[in-house]
Amino acid sequence: MLLGLESFSYHLAFAYKQMNVFDFIRRTAELGLAGVEILVEGANLGHLGSEDPGFLRDVRALTDELACTSNSTPANTDRGT
């Protein structure tokens, strides 16, 4: 089993600009975890920070460099049930 970390775990650090998505990915790797899940709901796609193609390539390059798998999820998980 592989373990990862969801960016909402650091939502206050993101809110107070103490962390960005690159810091989060690096921190996840420092903790020895295998993957990241990045919150993408809200302004600038939530914790991701931008939808610019170059920016997204940089995010992907860092996850590849650190051998982290990545996933993104909206915060609202209400499925109408």
Protein Blocks (a to p, Z undefined) as FASTA:
>chain_A
ZZdddfklmmmmmmnopacfklmmmmmmmnopabdcddfedehhijnopacfklmmmmmm
mmmmnopacddddfblcghZZ
